[in-house]
Amino acid sequence: MPKFVILGSCKYEPYTVLAVPNRLDPELYEKDHEAAYAHAWEYFKPAIESADIVIVYIPEGLGEHTKRDVEYALSLGKKVVYVGHKKVYF
């Protein structure tokens, strides 16, 4: 059975799949955006590693942190599918 990870902005939550963007502690996020991303990365790194397919939800474009996640998935040879408001990229 294929395993999926969804990457994208947590402002579109709730998502429900193998690993989903969830809002981080607002206090941490506001004080140190990089620290908040590092915390999320602890969750997403193993999910990306175990996924067969990575779906990137980008209705408003690819953000800096999501781009890093995508680059990591691609470096592992994962199939990455981009879904946006105008196009779906395969």
VENBEL-V639050 format. One line per field, one symbol per residue. ss: DSSP state (@ for helix, = for strand, . for the rest). phi: phi as a letter, one per 30 degrees, with the letter a starting at -180 (. if undefined). burial: I if it has 24 or more other C-alpha atoms within 12 Angstrom, else O. Layout:
ss->???
phi->???
burial->???
This chain:
ss->...=====.@@@.............@@@@@@.@@@@@@@@@@@@@@@@@@..=====......@@@@@@@@@@@@...=====....==.
phi->.dcbbccldddcddcbaebbdbedeedddddaeddddedddeddeddddcdcbccccbdcjddeddddddededddiddcccbbdcbccb
burial->OOOIIIIIIIOOOOOOOIIIIIOIOOOOOOOOOOOOIOOIIOOIIOIIIOIOIIIIIIOOOOOOIIOOIIOIIOOOOIIIIIOOOOOOOO
